[in-house]
């Protein structure tokens, strides 16, 4: 048995001085005091570790960008002990064979627990494995598809699913490929794609809107749906990140969009924080045709902890959005420090602000739009009671499991 003692965030109570007993990876008791002599006293705060339900670990297919080893190490050092990987790898995760192949790769390489999303393609709901595959969710993309087929497939899946369907909600008819000379050209190419998409999307309790990016999109969220926001759509805009390096889908917008999204995130209208970790190499980003996407799984929690330090965000809202809310959305019993939950924890000292240094990050992409930004990194991270990172160094080399098995 392990015992962690310190000031911990307890759901519906706030910060409480407790002793957390852990047996076989799960929390067995949470007490105000402990007589157990073998205990670890936390420096700073004990928080639930994060669940990032939107990452692209690029494995299989693009290991030069990232793989499950480097992606999961990035997650662990950023306070994330569980991720869900998106299906746009090579091959796409779109059938039972590609799902099992990716699952095996993740089990062999990942130091964090995981889920896997499956791509929405024609006749998905007719497959004999549709109701039984241990996937986290379905994912619908607007690329290479007509708008009629896009919205038809959305309705077909939503009518039959018992899992969330995550949608990249940009309307295919409003996404243009005009040449880019500056980053704002990419934004112009998709200026109304999000709001038009959301206005046409059916309402469903199973609908989850990925990476919300605009104030007008926020206004058009379908009833009953849930949504997520990423740090780059809260903190970056065309003024402070104008290089084509910052090309991302959906695009960066204006400060007014940052403000609207942040207000909705603070008050819980946007319940979930996710990274959309989408790494590419520096060479790819500097090319004449830079791909969309930026790394983020390692910096997501540290950046938002700094927002807490600077009194722009309530600690309870951060904990809910990074741990409790994504777990609830995915039907998982995790994200809280309470009996029966996995002992996924991080120790955080809010007095230890540092500059984000690329040399200390673990993604194979080896760059970040947040270089030199202030952040608070966890100094210890535990997955099911096991220490997996300490002071931004990895101390484990395996052990991740599929949370949906």
C-alpha positions as semicolon CSV with decimal commas, in nm:
position;residue;x (nm);y (nm);z (nm)
1;X;0,000;0,000;0,000
2;X;0,115;0,355;-0,080
3;X;0,008;0,667;0,106
4;X;0,020;1,020;-0,031
5;X;-0,033;1,302;0,212
6;X;-0,092;1,670;0,145
7;X;-0,341;1,932;0,037
8;X;-0,551;1,769;-0,235
9;X;-0,835;1,882;-0,459
10;X;-1,142;1,686;-0,350
11;X;-1,448;1,713;-0,572
12;X;-1,722;1,936;-0,424
13;X;-1,498;2,023;-0,128
14;X;-1,198;2,201;-0,276
15;X;-0,851;2,183;-0,127
16;X;-0,842;1,959;0,180
17;X;-0,552;1,821;0,387
18;X;-0,579;1,445;0,342
19;X;-0,399;1,113;0,335
20;X;-0,469;0,912;0,020
21;X;-0,418;0,538;0,052
22;X;-0,355;0,343;-0,268
23;X;-0,380;-0,033;-0,315
24;X;-0,324;-0,211;-0,646
25;X;-0,335;0,116;-0,836
26;X;-0,666;0,238;-0,697
27;X;-0,756;0,475;-0,415
28;X;-0,866;0,268;-0,117
29;X;-0,928;0,552;0,129
30;X;-0,916;0,929;0,159
31;X;-0,877;1,038;0,520
32;X;-0,821;1,362;0,702
33;X;-0,539;1,201;0,900
34;X;-0,328;0,890;0,871
35;X;-0,140;0,673;1,117
36;X;0,046;0,504;0,833
37;X;0,418;0,572;0,887
38;X;0,520;0,499;0,526
39;X;0,375;0,796;0,343
40;X;0,484;1,041;0,080
41;X;0,434;1,405;0,167
42;X;0,343;1,606;-0,140
43;X;0,522;1,929;-0,212
44;X;0,253;2,176;-0,314
45;X;-0,088;2,041;-0,416
46;X;-0,218;1,697;-0,511
47;X;-0,447;1,718;-0,814
48;X;-0,620;1,456;-1,025
49;X;-0,413;1,391;-1,336
50;X;-0,559;1,497;-1,669
51;X;-0,740;1,298;-1,938
52;X;-0,675;1,447;-2,283
53;X;-0,948;1,317;-2,513
54;X;-0,797;1,465;-2,829
55;X;-0,444;1,372;-2,936
56;X;-0,275;1,263;-3,259
57;X;0,015;1,036;-3,170
58;X;0,077;0,963;-3,545
59;X;0,144;0,594;-3,485
60;X;0,119;0,394;-3,710
61;X;0,220;0,573;-4,026
62;X;0,410;0,887;-3,926
63;X;0,661;0,796;-3,654
64;X;0,899;1,071;-3,769
65;X;0,642;1,316;-3,628
66;X;0,554;1,121;-3,311
67;X;0,487;0,771;-3,187
68;X;0,316;0,621;-2,884
69;X;0,641;0,627;-2,685
70;X;0,729;0,994;-2,735
71;X;0,367;1,107;-2,733
72;X;0,291;0,930;-2,407
73;X;0,612;1,060;-2,249
74;X;0,505;1,413;-2,345
75;X;0,166;1,350;-2,188
76;X;0,313;1,210;-1,866
77;X;0,550;1,502;-1,815
78;X;0,261;1,741;-1,865
79;X;0,037;1,581;-1,603
80;X;-0,173;1,376;-1,847
81;X;-0,212;1,009;-1,758
82;X;-0,474;0,911;-2,016
83;X;-0,530;1,011;-2,378
84;X;-0,761;0,929;-2,667
85;X;-0,591;0,901;-3,004
86;X;-0,762;1,019;-3,320
87;X;-0,802;0,787;-3,619
88;X;-0,623;0,983;-3,894
89;X;-0,309;0,771;-3,886
90;X;-0,186;0,556;-4,178
91;X;-0,384;0,348;-4,228
92;X;-0,686;0,529;-4,086
93;X;-0,831;0,353;-3,783
94;X;-1,156;0,260;-3,955
95;X;-1,211;-0,112;-3,909
96;X;-1,154;-0,382;-3,652
97;X;-0,817;-0,483;-3,798
98;X;-0,666;-0,133;-3,793
99;X;-0,812;-0,079;-3,447
100;X;-0,647;-0,392;-3,306
101;X;-0,316;-0,306;-3,471
102;X;-0,311;0,041;-3,315
103;X;-0,422;-0,096;-2,979
104;X;-0,131;-0,340;-2,978
105;X;0,117;-0,066;-3,068
106;X;-0,017;0,152;-2,786
107;X;-0,003;-0,133;-2,533
108;X;0,359;-0,201;-2,623
109;X;0,482;0,162;-2,616
110;X;0,256;0,387;-2,411
111;X;0,331;0,482;-2,053
112;X;-0,013;0,644;-2,015
113;X;-0,351;0,478;-2,039
114;X;-0,544;0,535;-2,357
115;X;-0,850;0,509;-2,576
116;X;-0,871;0,494;-2,954
117;X;-1,117;0,669;-3,183
118;X;-1,257;0,507;-3,497
119;X;-1,312;0,698;-3,821
120;X;-1,667;0,738;-3,952
121;X;-1,690;0,589;-4,301
122;X;-1,968;0,455;-4,520
123;X;-2,163;0,165;-4,367
124;X;-1,995;0,200;-4,027
125;X;-2,320;0,135;-3,843
126;X;-2,377;-0,185;-4,044
127;X;-2,055;-0,351;-3,929
128;X;-2,100;-0,649;-3,699
129;X;-1,845;-0,500;-3,456
130;X;-2,012;-0,155;-3,439
131;X;-2,173;-0,221;-3,101
132;X;-1,889;-0,416;-2,940
133;X;-1,551;-0,270;-3,040
134;X;-1,375;-0,123;-2,731
135;X;-1,324;0,218;-2,890
136;X;-1,357;0,549;-2,708
137;X;-1,572;0,717;-2,973
138;X;-1,638;0,770;-3,343
139;X;-1,472;1,060;-3,526
140;X;-1,618;1,238;-3,830
141;X;-1,394;1,454;-4,048
142;X;-1,505;1,704;-4,318
143;X;-1,220;1,628;-4,559
144;X;-1,266;1,462;-4,898
145;X;-1,641;1,435;-4,856
146;X;-1,946;1,619;-4,985
147;X;-2,153;1,819;-4,739
148;X;-2,454;1,596;-4,812
149;X;-2,258;1,284;-4,720
150;X;-2,097;1,454;-4,421
151;X;-2,426;1,545;-4,254
152;X;-2,592;1,219;-4,362
153;X;-2,317;1,016;-4,196
154;X;-2,342;1,230;-3,884
155;X;-2,712;1,157;-3,854
156;X;-2,671;0,786;-3,929
157;X;-2,415;0,739;-3,653
158;X;-2,592;0,962;-3,400
159;X;-2,914;0,768;-3,452
160;X;-2,748;0,435;-3,372
161;X;-2,452;0,500;-3,144
162;X;-2,415;0,443;-2,772
163;X;-2,074;0,612;-2,777
164;X;-1,994;0,979;-2,835
165;X;-1,946;1,088;-3,194
166;X;-1,674;1,352;-3,208
167;X;-1,707;1,587;-3,502
168;X;-1,453;1,816;-3,661
169;X;-1,722;2,068;-3,737
170;X;-1,618;2,270;-4,039
171;X;-1,867;2,275;-4,326
172;X;-1,717;2,117;-4,641
173;X;-1,883;2,380;-4,861
174;X;-1,712;2,666;-4,677
175;X;-1,355;2,536;-4,665
176;X;-1,137;2,685;-4,938
177;X;-0,784;2,615;-5,055
178;X;-0,676;2,955;-5,179
179;X;-0,296;2,998;-5,164
180;X;-0,146;3,109;-4,835
181;X;0,093;3,402;-4,809
182;X;0,026;3,470;-4,442
183;X;-0,152;3,292;-4,158
184;X;-0,463;3,509;-4,181
185;X;-0,519;3,370;-4,533
186;X;-0,585;3,030;-4,376
187;X;-0,836;3,187;-4,140
188;X;-1,008;3,358;-4,435
189;X;-1,026;3,026;-4,618
190;X;-1,236;2,886;-4,332
191;X;-1,388;3,204;-4,196
192;X;-1,747;3,078;-4,150
193;X;-1,693;2,702;-4,188
194;X;-1,737;2,629;-3,817
195;X;-2,054;2,830;-3,758
196;X;-2,213;2,699;-4,080
197;X;-2,132;2,343;-3,980
198;X;-2,269;2,374;-3,628
199;X;-2,586;2,540;-3,753
200;X;-2,652;2,232;-3,970
201;X;-2,548;1,962;-3,722
202;X;-2,833;1,759;-3,565
203;X;-2,888;1,782;-3,191
204;X;-2,792;1,473;-2,993
205;X;-2,667;1,383;-2,649
206;X;-2,402;1,173;-2,825
207;X;-2,261;1,465;-3,026
208;X;-1,930;1,608;-2,911
209;X;-1,782;1,909;-3,089
210;X;-1,402;1,905;-3,107
211;X;-1,176;2,211;-3,075
212;X;-1,433;2,492;-3,077
213;X;-1,262;2,800;-3,220
214;X;-1,507;3,088;-3,280
215;X;-1,754;3,304;-3,094
216;X;-2,011;3,242;-3,368
217;X;-1,956;2,869;-3,344
218;X;-2,025;2,893;-2,972
219;X;-2,357;3,064;-3,049
220;X;-2,455;2,782;-3,287
221;X;-2,377;2,481;-3,067
222;X;-2,653;2,222;-3,116
223;X;-2,866;2,159;-2,807
224;X;-2,760;1,857;-2,598
225;X;-2,409;1,847;-2,748
226;X;-2,089;1,879;-2,550
227;X;-1,775;2,053;-2,663
228;X;-1,409;2,108;-2,589
229;X;-1,163;2,394;-2,626
230;X;-0,787;2,387;-2,668
231;X;-0,530;2,619;-2,510
232;X;-0,429;2,751;-2,852
233;X;-0,784;2,870;-2,920
234;X;-0,797;3,032;-2,577
235;X;-0,453;3,193;-2,573
236;X;-0,329;3,235;-2,931
237;X;-0,463;3,457;-3,207
238;X;-0,357;3,619;-3,534
239;X;-0,186;3,898;-3,344
240;X;0,038;3,698;-3,110
241;X;0,099;3,394;-3,334
242;X;0,097;3,518;-3,692
243;X;0,361;3,288;-3,844
244;X;0,252;3,010;-4,079
245;X;0,401;2,777;-3,816
246;X;0,075;2,840;-3,631
247;X;-0,140;2,697;-3,909
248;X;-0,394;2,473;-3,740
249;X;-0,742;2,338;-3,818
250;X;-0,970;2,503;-3,727
251;X;-0,762;2,819;-3,765
252;X;-0,655;3,072;-3,508
253;X;-0,887;3,374;-3,489
254;X;-0,899;3,712;-3,320
255;X;-0,867;3,828;-2,960
256;X;-1,246;3,870;-2,942
257;X;-1,287;3,498;-3,018
258;X;-1,033;3,414;-2,746
259;X;-1,235;3,622;-2,501
260;X;-1,571;3,467;-2,591
261;X;-1,436;3,113;-2,572
262;X;-1,250;3,177;-2,247
263;X;-1,562;3,322;-2,084
264;X;-1,763;3,016;-2,193
265;X;-1,487;2,786;-2,069
266;X;-1,474;2,961;-1,731
267;X;-1,848;2,928;-1,677
268;X;-1,862;2,566;-1,793
269;X;-2,058;2,614;-2,115
270;X;-1,750;2,464;-2,276
271;X;-1,694;2,183;-2,024
272;X;-1,380;2,011;-2,152
273;X;-1,018;2,112;-2,206
274;X;-0,829;1,915;-2,472
275;X;-0,498;1,970;-2,649
276;X;-0,552;1,855;-3,010
277;X;-0,186;1,757;-2,991
278;X;-0,099;1,736;-3,362
279;X;0,279;1,731;-3,407
280;X;0,471;1,787;-3,729
281;X;0,844;1,829;-3,774
282;X;1,001;2,174;-3,794
283;X;1,099;2,101;-4,153
284;X;0,739;2,023;-4,247
285;X;0,607;2,335;-4,076
286;X;0,870;2,551;-4,253
287;X;0,794;2,407;-4,597
288;X;0,607;2,583;-4,878
289;X;0,299;2,376;-4,790
290;X;0,297;2,362;-4,408
291;X;0,060;2,103;-4,263
292;X;-0,196;2,206;-4,003
293;X;-0,140;2,123;-3,641
294;X;0,079;2,195;-3,339
295;X;0,201;1,995;-3,039
296;X;0,024;2,056;-2,709
297;X;-0,025;1,756;-2,480
298;X;0,278;1,841;-2,264
299;X;0,204;2,213;-2,232
300;X;-0,178;2,205;-2,195
301;X;-0,199;2,161;-1,818
302;X;0,111;2,368;-1,734
303;X;-0,018;2,665;-1,935
304;X;-0,358;2,652;-1,770
305;X;-0,206;2,611;-1,424
306;X;-0,025;2,936;-1,495
307;X;-0,364;3,089;-1,579
308;X;-0,472;2,981;-1,230
309;X;-0,160;3,140;-1,079
310;X;-0,238;3,467;-1,258
311;X;-0,600;3,459;-1,133
312;X;-0,757;3,425;-1,476
313;X;-0,896;3,078;-1,409
314;X;-1,039;2,903;-1,104
315;X;-0,849;2,591;-0,999
316;X;-1,172;2,395;-0,960
317;X;-1,278;2,477;-1,315
318;X;-0,943;2,361;-1,447
319;X;-0,958;2,033;-1,254
320;X;-1,311;1,969;-1,372
321;X;-1,231;2,043;-1,737
322;X;-0,909;1,843;-1,756
323;X;-1,005;1,542;-1,542
324;X;-1,367;1,510;-1,430
325;X;-1,560;1,633;-1,734
326;X;-1,377;1,434;-2,004
327;X;-1,402;1,119;-1,794
328;X;-1,775;1,169;-1,746
329;X;-1,824;1,240;-2,117
330;X;-1,650;0,915;-2,207
331;X;-1,828;0,710;-1,941
332;X;-1,513;0,643;-1,738
333;X;-1,488;0,616;-1,360
334;X;-1,189;0,842;-1,312
335;X;-1,085;1,205;-1,272
336;X;-1,149;1,248;-0,899
337;X;-0,958;1,181;-0,580
338;X;-1,202;0,944;-0,415
339;X;-1,231;0,580;-0,315
340;X;-1,248;0,340;-0,607
341;X;-1,091;0,573;-0,860
342;X;-0,755;0,499;-1,022
343;X;-0,471;0,672;-0,840
344;X;-0,390;0,905;-1,129
345;X;-0,239;1,203;-0,951
346;X;0,004;1,488;-0,996
347;X;0,196;1,697;-0,747
348;X;0,197;2,066;-0,840
349;X;0,373;2,361;-0,681
350;X;0,192;2,676;-0,793
351;X;0,487;2,882;-0,677
352;X;0,715;2,716;-0,932
353;X;0,656;2,906;-1,255
354;X;0,912;2,838;-1,531
355;X;0,957;2,932;-1,896
356;X;0,860;2,665;-2,149
357;X;1,189;2,538;-2,291
358;X;1,184;2,326;-2,607
359;X;1,489;2,134;-2,484
360;X;1,286;2,009;-2,187
361;X;0,987;1,887;-2,389
362;X;0,952;1,533;-2,515
363;X;0,757;1,546;-2,842
364;X;0,947;1,435;-3,149
365;X;0,823;1,749;-3,326
366;X;1,066;1,954;-3,114
367;X;0,889;2,291;-3,132
368;X;0,603;2,474;-2,962
369;X;0,413;2,797;-3,027
370;X;0,434;2,849;-2,652
371;X;0,813;2,856;-2,623
372;X;0,918;3,100;-2,349
373;X;0,564;3,130;-2,212
374;X;0,528;3,098;-1,835
375;X;0,397;2,764;-1,713
376;X;0,371;2,541;-1,407
377;X;0,479;2,182;-1,472
378;X;0,392;1,902;-1,229
379;X;0,694;1,771;-1,046
380;X;0,554;1,420;-0,995
381;X;0,292;1,233;-1,198
382;X;0,143;0,895;-1,100
383;X;-0,052;0,658;-1,326
384;X;-0,253;0,410;-1,120
385;X;-0,025;0,479;-0,825
386;X;0,298;0,429;-1,019
387;X;0,538;0,720;-1,062
388;X;0,580;0,777;-1,436
389;X;0,743;1,119;-1,447
390;X;0,940;1,331;-1,203
391;X;1,066;1,685;-1,261
392;X;0,985;1,655;-1,633
393;X;1,184;1,335;-1,667
394;X;1,029;1,002;-1,763
395;X;1,076;0,725;-1,507
396;X;0,864;0,452;-1,668
397;X;0,879;0,277;-2,005
398;X;0,548;0,094;-2,044
399;X;0,224;0,004;-1,869
400;X;-0,051;0,186;-2,058
401;X;-0,382;0,002;-2,094
402;X;-0,694;0,053;-2,307
403;X;-0,944;0,216;-2,073
404;X;-1,236;0,094;-2,282
405;X;-1,156;-0,281;-2,277
